[in-house]
Amino acid sequence: MAANYWESTQRKHWLFTKDELAAMRAKLEAEDPNLVASFPLPQLRHLNIYFNQQSPTYFGSTLEINRLGKRMGLRQQALATAQVYIKRFYTKVEIRRTNPHHVLVTALYLACKMEECPQHIRLMANEARGFWPTDFQSQTEVARIGECEFYLISEMSSHLIVHSPYRTLTSLQGELGLAQEDVNLAWSVINDHYMTDLPLLHPPHVIALTAILLALVLRQDPSGRLPGTAASASGLVAASAALAQAQAQAQARAAMMAGGGQTVPGLAPQSSSGLQAMLPPQSPAGEGPAEGNKNPRMAKVHRFAAWLSDSNIDIEAMVDCTQELISFYECHEQYNDKNTREQINRFVKARGLDK
């Protein structure tokens, strides 16, 4: 059962709607409004950026859990699982009641066990002390990580197996004709999605397909790096519009089939694919025949469009994933690491959670 996402605890117990997530978080804050008022925190996306990894090809830095993971040479799968554990845990426990750095290290320690790359608890504590000396300053930290591990397991109801989008991405590489650079770019988008609520909102295969779409519509510079944030947002908007058109066409085709192949009033047939908005611009005049040989990227987009139209993938969910990523990239423009760190340290020290 563990290898089957459709029968997994992730699908049955850890997928929510946005309204459900908001209600759960509001309930946690309502339990102690004085605590919430005394220690205001940055918006949730900024906390996610602080805790989770940041792709170095996008913004030139790595943060917290990724810093620790890279220093220890851990696999990306373990880092991703740890980030999901943190998100799940904080849907059950108000963040101001914990030391987030203890939770972060413990989640990574537990994820390494589950992803079959276990690390000794003393090694984990020693490495963490190098990053957060005030939070890991005594020999009792090993016992504290052990206690926090049971706390995490209990709050997550022992649901520890996490299905990630990476597997879907690699399995579709050959079928969709993706080059390694396309896979690398999609991999970066998947890394970024862990700084949003998407792991709690949509299945991993939907996220992987959204990442592939974005890898095909976003442009890279000659060095192979992702474009700047503004350019990326433009590409994401185009992808979202393309998916919306594709969804409308799918509904029109379904209605026509239900009507015996006849055009249904109010649903005019469209002569071109809704995914045409994803296609790269035509080659300038003089660079090829009038029709132009399709460049490799255009061919990949057509192949993906055909594959998507023949599948049962929830396009509306892909639209939502795309829009969530748009919001995230825009939000990152206002992120201030120093302010976020200071606000977290303030409630940790004031409540004695660093001792």
Residue pairs with C-beta under 8 A, 6 or more apart in sequence:
1 7
1 8
2 8
2 161
5 11
5 163
5 203
5 204
5 205
8 161
8 163
9 157
9 159
9 161
10 159
10 161
10 162
10 163
11 203
13 157
13 159
14 88
14 159
14 200
15 200
15 201
15 202
15 203
16 24
16 91
16 200
16 201
17 201
18 197
18 201
21 91
21 197
21 200
21 201
24 91
25 44
25 91
28 92
28 93
28 94
29 36
29 94
31 94
32 94
32 96
35 94
35 96
35 97
36 94
36 96
38 347
38 350
39 96
39 343
39 346
39 347
39 350
40 343
41 47
41 95
41 96
41 343
41 344
41 347
42 50
42 339
42 340
42 343
43 331
44 197
45 195
45 196
45 327
45 328
45 331
45 332
45 335
46 331
46 334
46 335
46 336
46 340
47 95
47 340
48 87
48 194
48 195
48 196
48 197
49 63
49 195
49 332
49 335
49 340
50 63
50 64
50 337
50 340
50 341
50 344
51 63
51 64
51 65
51 83
51 86
51 100
51 104
52 63
52 64
52 65
52 66
52 83
52 86
52 194
52 195
53 62
53 63
53 64
53 65
53 66
53 69
53 79
53 83
53 191
53 194
53 195
54 61
54 62
54 63
54 66
54 192
54 195
55 188
55 191
55 192
55 226
56 62
57 188
57 225
57 226
58 188
58 192
58 226
58 229
58 232
59 229
59 332
62 70
63 337
64 104
64 131
65 79
65 82
65 83
65 86
65 104
65 107
65 108
66 79
67 131
68 104
68 105
68 108
68 127
68 128
68 131
69 78
69 79
69 82
69 108
71 127
71 130
72 119
72 123
72 124
72 127
74 108
74 112
74 117
74 119
75 115
75 117
76 166
76 191
77 115
77 164
77 166
78 108
78 111
78 112
78 114
78 115
78 117
79 108
79 111
80 162
80 164
80 166
80 191
80 194
81 111
81 114
81 115
81 162
81 164
82 104
82 107
82 108
82 110
82 111
82 112
83 107
83 194
83 199
84 162
84 164
84 194
84 199
85 107
85 110
85 111
85 152
85 156
85 160
85 162
86 103
86 104
86 107
87 197
87 199
87 200
88 155
88 156
88 159
88 200
89 103
89 107
89 152
89 155
89 156
90 103
91 200
92 155
92 156
93 155
96 347
96 351
98 353
99 135
99 348
99 353
99 354
100 344
100 348
101 128
101 132
101 135
101 136
101 348
102 135
102 144
102 145
102 148
102 353
103 148
103 152
105 124
105 125
105 128
105 136
105 145
106 145
106 148
106 149
106 151
106 152
107 152
108 124
109 119
109 121
109 124
109 145
109 149
110 149
110 152
110 153
110 160
112 118
112 119
114 160
114 161
114 162
121 142
121 145
121 146
122 142
124 145
125 136
125 141
125 142
125 145
128 135
128 136
128 141
129 136
129 137
129 141
134 354
135 348
135 354
153 160
163 204
164 190
164 204
165 190
165 193
165 204
165 205
165 207
165 208
165 211
166 187
166 190
166 208
167 204
167 208
168 204
168 205
168 208
168 209
169 183
169 186
169 187
169 190
169 208
169 211
169 212
170 183
172 178
172 208
172 209
172 212
173 183
175 307
176 212
176 300
176 303
176 304
176 307
177 299
177 300
177 303
178 186
178 212
178 215
178 300
179 296
179 300
181 220
181 224
182 212
182 215
182 216
182 300
183 215
184 224
185 214
185 215
185 218
185 220
185 226
186 208
186 211
186 212
186 214
186 215
187 211
188 226
189 210
189 211
189 214
189 215
189 325
190 207
190 208
190 211
192 325
192 328
192 329
193 199
193 207
193 211
193 321
193 324
193 325
195 328
196 324
196 325
196 327
196 328
197 324
198 207
198 321
198 324
198 325
199 207
201 320
201 324
202 317
202 320
202 321
203 317
205 313
206 313
206 314
206 317
206 318
206 321
207 321
209 308
209 313
209 318
210 318
210 321
210 322
210 325
212 304
213 239
213 243
213 278
213 304
213 318
213 322
214 235
214 236
214 239
214 322
214 325
216 278
216 297
216 300
216 301
216 304
217 235
217 238
217 239
217 242
217 278
217 301
218 226
218 227
218 231
218 232
218 235
218 236
219 227
219 231
219 235
220 226
220 227
221 227
226 232
227 235
229 329
229 330
229 332
229 333
232 329
233 326
233 329
233 330
236 322
236 325
236 326
236 329
237 326
238 277
238 278
239 278
239 322
240 319
240 322
240 323
240 326
241 277
242 274
242 275
242 276
242 277
242 278
243 274
243 275
243 315
243 318
243 319
243 322
244 274
244 319
245 274
245 275
245 277
246 273
246 274
246 275
246 305
246 308
246 309
246 315
247 274
247 315
247 316
247 319
248 274
249 270
249 273
249 274
249 309
250 309
250 315
251 267
252 264
252 267
252 268
252 269
252 270
255 264
255 267
256 262
256 263
256 264
256 267
256 269
258 264
263 269
273 305
273 309
275 301
275 304
275 305
275 308
275 309
278 301
278 305
279 298
279 301
279 302
280 295
280 297
280 298
280 301
282 292
283 292
283 295
294 302
308 315
347 353
348 354
